[in-house]
């Protein structure tokens, strides 16, 4: 986990001046969301790297780690019983 946190900090950037503050691969305008959508569409890491040659495998891994970590920090709050 320590390596993943370091990789995320080194490779993922959140800046309100870039893509309205969405997390992006550092030095690009490629959002973490876009990388996840490419993976969801079934593209392999190899295919993504071919389409985006300025990216590295570690960038894609950091995007997935960032999303996983962000979701892991979310908190759910019960709304109460709907039968109250």
DAVEN-V270674 format. One record per run of one state. SS is the DSSP state (H for helix, E for strand, C for the rest). FROM is the first residue (numbers start at 1). TO is the last residue. Records with the same first field share a line. If there is no record, write none. Layout:
SS=FROM-TO + FROM-TO
This chain:
C=1-1 + 14-18 + 22-23 + 26-30 + 41-44 + 52-56 + 74-84
H=2-11 + 19-21 + 32-40 + 45-51 + 57-73
E=12-13 + 24-25 + 31-31
